[in-house]
Each structure stands twice: as structure tokens, then as C-alpha cells.
Amino acid sequence: MDHSSRSFDDLVAEADAVSVDGWDFSWLDGRATEERPPWGYQRLLGARLREAHAALDIQTGGGEVLAGATETYPPTMVATESWPPNLARATRLLHPRGVAVVADPDEPPLPFADGAFDLVSSRHPASVHWGEIARVLGPGGSYLSQHVGPATSLELTEYFLGPWPTSGEDRHPDVETAEARAVGLEVVDLRTARLRMEFFDVGAVVYFLRKVLWTVPDFSVATYQDRLREMDARIRHDGLFLAHSTRHLIEARKR
């Protein structure tokens, strides 16, 4: 469907009403694209899971990434999540496949014993508690994750909020590598990528900002009505709104 023929009010009302539960972005198909990192995190995760005996997926969201990673899970497979709508979604998706989904507030401590897992994973965690990851890993165990890097979606943030000089610097790969080493983990793989994000109508932007809350923390259609109208005109003129994301793959092993 060509959304450019639809009115601003129509596009925005639709995007403001649709559910943003879970971590599935298929609503944006044909309306926005995000370049994928070259390393294929889900495929890498699947390979690690098939070798593991006990694994933990932290901040699993709606469970979509874990569910799509492999058909074969370790004998012990656990996922944690904090947000109730995602918890319900992940439970429906993962329980039939033998994965225990545990409610956890994403704050230390993790509700597991020391050395309980030989694999810990997380895709796009909102927070990374390195000491807890190291604690629940057994000797020789690994943490495999794809993290959101600094300055992700910065063009969107600055469009609505103005200059934003310290966007995610605490998530810089160098900072995280140092934090991992400080708790006794050895970083065995680190890869980075800067990726294009293209939004083809203003409704796609509204949906994205409602779902990825930290991009513009106080976002609402009512608050940013004027800026959204300007963005709508800009997209109709230019054909898209261009932003960039940064990602890094990090694998760390417990000595």
C-alpha cells in the first residue's frame, strides 16, 4: 500500500492506536527498514544454544528472538522479562517449547544460583549488569549478546529534542569491554556496525517512538504534533526520513 497518499491525521491516528506490545516490528513492513548487522545474531545464538546444557536469555522481550533461534534448546532453558505484556507474550510463545519464563525486574540480583548456566544471552538489553552475568555463569561459560550502541537513532532524538551530546556513551563497546573484564570475563569477540534506518511515512515514526521508548522519552503525538507535521512534509518531499543505528556483537567468556 502506498501510504504517501494518506493524510497526516490518518497516518498518525492509526499509528497512535495500534498495539506496541512485544518486540515484533512487522507492522512496519513496507513503511520502514533497518539494515541488519552482518553477523546474524539469531543464527549465532542458535548454534550456541545447541551446544549448551543450561542457558539463560535475559530481557527476552516477547520471546520472538529466542523462539526463532533454534528448534533444539538445552535441557535447562530459562528466559527473563520485566514488562507484563511481554511476559505474557513470551510465556505463550516459549512455554509450549519447554522454556521457563521468569518475571524479573531487570535489576540485580538475577534470581538464579551462582554458576547455574554455561550460556547467558541477550539481544538489545536495556541494562547490562556484568557482575550478575559473571556470577550466574559457570567456569568456561559464555555471554553472547547484541547490544544497542551509542548514538542509535540520534537523528530522531535530535529532531524532536534538539542537540543530544551524550546519547548512549555508557554503551560504547570500549566501555562495555572494560566493564566485562572488571568482573573477570574475557572478551573473545567484538564486532561493530553502523546501520541505515529509513522511515517512509510519519506513521512509521510514531509507531517506532511509541515502541522504542528511550528514543524520545517524553514522546506523545499531542506533545509533538507540530514537529510531526513538519516531519510529514519533509518525508513527502524527500521520500524518507533517514537515521542510523549502531550495534555491537559481544561474546565474553568466564575464565
C-alpha positions as CSV (number, residue, x, y, z in Angstrom):
1,M,0.0,0.0,0.0
2,D,1.2,3.5,-0.8
3,H,0.9,5.4,2.5
4,S,2.0,8.7,0.9
5,S,-1.5,9.2,-0.5
6,R,-3.0,9.1,3.0
7,S,-3.5,12.2,5.1
8,F,-1.3,13.2,8.1
9,D,-4.2,12.8,10.5
10,D,-5.0,9.3,9.2
11,L,-1.4,8.1,9.4
12,V,-0.8,9.4,12.9
13,A,-4.2,8.3,14.3
14,E,-3.6,4.7,13.0
15,A,0.0,4.6,14.4
16,D,-1.1,6.0,17.8
17,A,-3.8,3.4,18.3
18,V,-2.1,0.2,17.3
19,S,-0.6,-2.1,20.0
20,V,3.1,-1.9,20.6
21,D,3.4,-5.0,22.8
22,G,6.2,-7.4,22.2
23,W,9.3,-6.9,20.2
24,D,8.0,-7.7,16.7
25,F,8.3,-4.9,14.2
26,S,6.4,-6.5,11.4
27,W,3.8,-3.7,11.5
28,L,6.5,-1.5,9.9
29,D,6.9,-3.8,6.8
30,G,6.8,-1.6,3.7
31,R,6.9,1.5,5.9
32,A,10.3,1.5,7.4
33,T,13.5,-0.5,7.1
34,E,16.5,-1.1,9.3
35,E,19.7,-2.5,7.9
36,R,20.7,-5.8,9.7
37,P,24.1,-6.3,11.2
38,P,26.3,-8.5,9.1
39,W,27.0,-11.2,11.7
40,G,23.5,-12.7,12.1
41,Y,22.9,-12.7,15.8
42,Q,20.0,-15.1,15.8
43,R,21.9,-17.7,13.8
44,L,24.9,-17.4,16.2
45,L,22.6,-17.8,19.2
46,G,21.1,-20.9,17.7
47,A,24.5,-22.5,17.3
48,R,25.4,-21.7,20.9
49,L,22.1,-23.0,22.3
50,R,22.5,-26.3,20.5
51,E,25.9,-26.8,22.3
52,A,24.7,-25.6,25.8
53,H,23.5,-27.7,28.7
54,A,21.9,-24.8,30.7
55,A,21.1,-21.4,29.2
56,L,19.6,-18.1,30.2
57,D,18.2,-15.4,27.9
58,I,17.9,-12.1,29.7
59,Q,15.3,-9.5,28.9
60,T,13.8,-11.8,26.3
61,G,11.0,-9.3,25.3
62,G,8.1,-11.2,23.8
63,G,10.4,-14.2,23.2
64,E,10.5,-13.8,19.4
65,V,14.3,-13.9,19.0
66,L,14.8,-16.9,21.3
67,A,11.9,-18.7,19.7
68,G,13.3,-18.2,16.2
69,A,16.9,-19.1,17.1
70,T,16.7,-22.9,17.1
71,E,14.4,-25.9,17.3
72,T,16.5,-27.6,19.9
73,Y,17.0,-26.0,23.4
74,P,19.4,-27.1,26.1
75,P,17.9,-29.4,28.8
76,T,17.7,-26.3,31.1
77,M,16.4,-23.2,29.2
78,V,15.2,-20.1,31.1
79,A,14.2,-16.6,29.9
80,T,13.6,-13.5,32.0
81,E,11.5,-10.4,31.2
82,S,10.2,-7.5,33.3
83,W,7.3,-5.9,31.3
84,P,4.0,-7.7,32.0
85,P,2.6,-7.6,28.4
86,N,5.9,-9.1,27.1
87,L,5.9,-11.6,29.9
88,A,2.5,-12.9,28.8
89,R,3.5,-13.0,25.2
90,A,6.8,-14.8,25.9
91,T,5.1,-17.3,28.1
92,R,2.6,-18.2,25.4
93,L,5.3,-18.5,22.8
94,L,8.0,-20.3,24.8
95,H,6.3,-22.5,27.4
96,P,5.0,-24.9,24.8
97,R,8.6,-25.4,23.8
98,G,9.9,-26.2,27.3
99,V,11.3,-22.8,28.1
100,A,10.6,-21.4,31.6
101,V,9.8,-17.7,31.5
102,V,10.6,-15.9,34.8
103,A,9.4,-12.4,35.8
104,D,12.4,-10.4,36.8
105,P,12.7,-6.6,37.3
106,D,16.0,-6.3,35.3
107,E,17.8,-5.1,38.5
108,P,20.3,-7.2,40.4
109,P,20.3,-9.8,41.6
110,L,19.3,-12.3,39.0
111,P,17.0,-14.9,40.6
112,F,19.5,-17.8,40.0
113,A,22.3,-19.5,41.8
114,D,26.0,-18.9,41.2
115,G,27.3,-20.8,38.2
116,A,23.9,-22.0,37.1
117,F,24.4,-21.6,33.4
118,D,27.0,-22.2,30.7
119,L,25.4,-19.8,28.3
120,V,23.8,-16.4,29.0
121,S,22.4,-14.4,26.1
122,S,20.5,-11.2,25.5
123,R,19.5,-9.2,22.4
124,H,19.3,-5.4,22.9
125,P,19.2,-5.4,26.7
126,A,18.1,-2.1,28.2
127,S,20.6,-2.6,31.0
128,V,23.7,-4.9,31.4
129,H,24.6,-6.0,34.9
130,W,28.0,-7.5,34.2
131,G,28.6,-8.7,37.8
132,E,25.4,-10.7,37.8
133,I,26.2,-12.2,34.4
134,A,29.6,-13.3,35.6
135,R,28.0,-14.7,38.8
136,V,25.5,-16.9,37.2
137,L,27.9,-18.2,34.6
138,G,29.9,-21.4,35.4
139,P,33.6,-21.6,34.7
140,G,34.2,-21.5,30.9
141,G,30.6,-20.3,30.3
142,S,29.9,-17.6,27.8
143,Y,27.8,-14.4,27.4
144,L,26.6,-13.8,23.9
145,S,24.8,-10.6,23.1
146,Q,23.9,-8.0,20.5
147,H,23.9,-4.6,22.2
148,V,22.5,-1.3,21.0
149,G,25.5,1.1,20.7
150,P,25.9,4.8,21.2
151,A,24.1,7.4,19.1
152,T,21.5,4.9,17.9
153,S,18.5,6.8,16.4
154,L,20.3,10.0,17.2
155,E,18.8,11.8,14.2
156,L,15.3,11.0,15.5
157,T,16.1,12.0,19.1
158,E,17.7,15.3,18.0
159,Y,14.8,16.1,15.5
160,F,12.4,16.2,18.5
161,L,14.7,17.2,21.4
162,G,17.5,19.2,19.8
163,P,21.3,18.6,20.3
164,W,21.9,15.5,22.4
165,P,25.6,15.2,23.0
166,T,25.7,12.1,25.3
167,S,23.5,9.6,23.6
168,G,24.4,6.2,25.0
169,E,28.1,6.8,25.6
170,D,27.8,4.4,28.5
171,R,27.0,1.7,25.9
172,H,30.2,2.3,23.9
173,P,31.9,-1.0,23.1
174,D,35.1,0.1,24.8
175,V,33.3,0.9,28.0
176,E,31.4,-2.4,28.0
177,T,34.6,-4.3,27.2
178,A,36.3,-2.7,30.3
179,E,33.2,-3.5,32.5
180,A,33.2,-7.1,31.4
181,R,36.9,-7.5,32.1
182,A,36.5,-5.9,35.5
183,V,34.3,-8.8,36.7
184,G,36.6,-11.5,35.3
185,L,35.1,-12.0,31.9
186,E,37.4,-12.3,28.8
187,V,36.0,-10.7,25.7
188,V,36.7,-13.2,22.9
189,D,34.7,-11.5,20.1
190,L,33.6,-7.9,19.5
191,R,32.2,-6.6,16.2
192,T,30.5,-3.2,15.5
193,A,28.2,-1.9,12.8
194,R,26.6,1.4,11.8
195,L,23.3,0.7,10.0
196,R,20.7,2.7,8.0
197,M,17.2,3.3,9.3
198,E,14.7,4.6,6.7
199,F,11.2,5.8,7.6
200,F,8.8,6.2,4.6
201,D,5.8,7.8,6.3
202,V,5.2,9.7,9.6
203,G,3.0,6.9,11.0
204,A,6.1,4.7,10.9
205,V,7.9,7.2,13.0
206,V,5.1,7.5,15.5
207,Y,4.9,3.7,15.9
208,F,8.7,3.4,16.3
209,L,8.8,6.1,19.0
210,R,5.9,4.6,20.9
211,K,7.6,1.2,20.9
212,V,11.3,2.2,21.4
213,L,10.5,4.5,24.4
214,W,14.0,5.7,25.1
215,T,14.5,7.4,21.7
216,V,12.3,10.4,22.8
217,P,11.5,9.6,26.4
218,D,8.5,12.1,26.7
219,F,7.1,11.3,23.2
220,S,3.4,11.6,22.6
221,V,1.5,12.7,19.4
222,A,-0.1,15.5,21.4
223,T,3.3,16.8,22.7
224,Y,5.0,16.8,19.3
225,Q,2.1,17.5,16.9
226,D,3.8,20.4,15.2
227,R,7.2,18.6,14.7
228,L,5.3,15.6,13.4
229,R,3.5,17.8,10.8
230,E,6.9,19.2,9.7
231,M,8.3,15.7,9.5
232,D,5.4,14.6,7.4
233,A,6.0,17.4,4.9
234,R,9.7,16.5,4.9
235,I,9.1,12.8,4.2
236,R,6.6,13.6,1.4
237,H,9.3,15.9,-0.2
238,D,12.4,13.7,0.4
239,G,10.7,10.3,0.2
240,L,12.1,9.2,3.6
241,F,13.5,10.2,7.0
242,L,17.0,8.8,7.4
243,A,18.5,7.8,10.7
244,H,21.2,5.4,11.8
245,S,21.6,2.7,14.5
246,T,24.7,1.3,15.9
247,R,25.1,-2.3,17.1
248,H,27.8,-4.4,18.6
249,L,28.1,-8.2,19.0
250,I,30.0,-9.1,22.1
251,E,31.0,-12.5,23.4
252,A,32.7,-12.8,26.7
253,R,33.9,-16.0,28.5
254,K,34.3,-16.7,32.2
255,R,37.8,-17.8,32.9
